[in-house]
Amino acid sequence: MRGSPPFAPPNGVESRVEAENLLYLVPLHHGENARDAQRPASRPLFTTGHPVYSPGPLPDSNRGSRNDNSGTDGSAMSRTYEPKIVDKPWGREVWYAHTDRYAGKILEVEAGHLLSLQKHVVKHETLYLLSGLMRFTREADVFEWRPGTAVEIPPDTVHRMEAVEDSVILEVSTPELDDVVRLEDRYGRTADAAE
């Protein structure tokens, strides 16, 4: 990160390399939205005002790579890995968990973009709006989705999101990440693929 952070790094962050993996974000001022804020290209969409880990740009060879830090007896003490980054026409996804039982993603959606009208055959997901403002369609219900609220999407539920402001969404789901049936898509993506 260029320049000095707006406040001191948290305890335990001692090396420059670790400090550069943390983003120190300035909260938006009252009445200022993410679209109006002066956001340099290096500043992500997060607007929480707290230090947040950012995967940042990764070399292609490291995307989704894992490092198993095994103990001396061969047992896994901890596993660290670089999250998989998936570029999308509306922003990007950060896949930070994908196991045979669950998945976790961060969706960064740029203002003005509309995600596909879609449903899932098996996938069950819950979405939490961390920051921004979205217009959410869930079946026949259309509502303004604000930070701090969650939406559950069971299988076969037709849904769509539109970013009114730059938005960050946390998604947890069952592991079927390729289970997408697109009904409409402004970016010309195929009907049943997770492109």
N, C-alpha and C positions, 0 to 999 in steps of 0.2 A: 504494500500500500504506500502510495507516495504521500509525503508530508507527515506531520504528526497527527495522531488521533485526537479527537476533541476532548477525550478524557483518558486517564491512565489505564493501562491494561489491567485485567483482573489478576488477583493473586495467583501465583503458579505459572504465569506466562513469563518465561525468563529469556528465551532466545528470540532473536530477531525473526527467524523463520516462523516460529510459532505465532509471534505477534502479527506477522503479515497474513496469516490465515484467519485472523479475526477481523471483522469489520466493525468499526465504531460509528454508529449511525446517529445522526442528529434527528430528534423527533420533528415532525412537521409542526409548524406554528398553528395556533388556533385559526380556523378558517382557510388554511392552505391545504390544497389537495395534492396528491402525488403528481398529477399532470402539470400543475402550476409551479411546483417546486423546482429550483435550479438543481438538477440532478446530473452531475458529470457522468460520462459514459461508464466510468468504473464503478459508480455507486449502483448497487443492485436495487431491486424493487422493495426490499424489506424496509419498513419505516417504523420499527418498534422502539427505537431509541436505546436499545440494549446491545451489548456486544453479541454478535451472531456469527456462527461459523459459516463460511461461504466456501463451497467447493471451488469456485472460481473456474477459469478456463483450464482444462486439463489437456496434456498432450494426448493425441489419439491412442497411442500405445498404452496409456495408463487408464483409460476410461474403463471403469468397472473392475479394475484389477484388485485382487485381495492379497493381504499379507497375513499369514497365519503365524502369530507369535506364540509358539509352543513352549511349554515348560520343559524342564530337564527330564521329566518322566514321560514326555510325549503328549501330555494332556494339554489341551488348548487353554491358555490363561486368558487371552483376549484375541480378538480378530479385528484388525483394522483394515480398511479398504477405501479406495477412492470411489465415491458414488458415480453411477453411470449418468452421463449427461445426454439427454435426448432433445435435439433441437426440433422445434415445431414452428409452423408458419405464424403462430400467435405468440411465441415466446420460447420457453423451454421447460422440460421436466428434469428434475433431479431425483433419480431412483436411489434412495438411500437404504432400502431394505427390499429384498425379494427372496423369500424362502418358499418351501413347499407348503407352508401354512398361512402366510400373510405377506403383504407388500406395503411399502410406504414410499410416497413420492411428495415432492414439493413442485407445484405448478406455478410458474411465473408468467403471468398473462399481461401483455401490453395493452394499454388503453385503446379502445376502439375495435378490438378484435373479438370475433365471434367464434366460439368453438362449435364443433359439429353437433347437430341434433342427432342424438344417439341413444342406444340402449345396450345392455349387456345380457347375455343369455344365462351365464352362471355367476359372473363377478358381482359381489356385493361390496359397496364402498360407502365410506363416510367421509365427507369433506368439511374442513374447517377453514373459514376465511380469516387469515392472519392479518392482512392489511389490504386496503383498497376498497373498491365498491363494485359489485357485480349485479347484473340483471339475470335472475335465475329462472329458468323454465323447468318445471317438474310436472309432467303430464299436462293438464290444462291450467295449472296454477303458475302464474308469473308474478315474481316478487323481487323487491330490492333486497339484495343480500349484503349485510353489513358485517364488519369485523367482529369477531368474538362469538359468532354463531355457527352451528354445524347443520349439515343437511345429510340425511341418510338416503342412499340410492339402492334399493333392493333390485335383484335381477328383474328384467323386463320393464323397468321404469324408463320411459322416454324423458330425456333431459337435455338441457343446453345451458351454457353460460356465456354471457357477454360482459366484457370488462368495460365498465363506465370510467374507471380509473385504473392505473397500473395496479395489479393485484397479485397477492401471494396466497396460495391455497395449499393447505396440508391435506393429503389424501392417505387414508389407510383403507386397505381392501383385502379381499381374498386374493390369492396369487395369480389369477387369470388375467394378466395385463394385456394380452392380445385379444381378449374377448370384447370386441367393439363392433357393433352393427350400426353403421352410419346411415341415417335416413336422409340427411341434407348436409352438405359441406361446401362452404364458400371457396375453399382452397382446392377443390377438385380431387380430393383424396378418395380412394376406392371405398366401396360400401362396407366391407367387413375386414378391415385390416387396421392395426394400430400404427399408422404412419405418422 
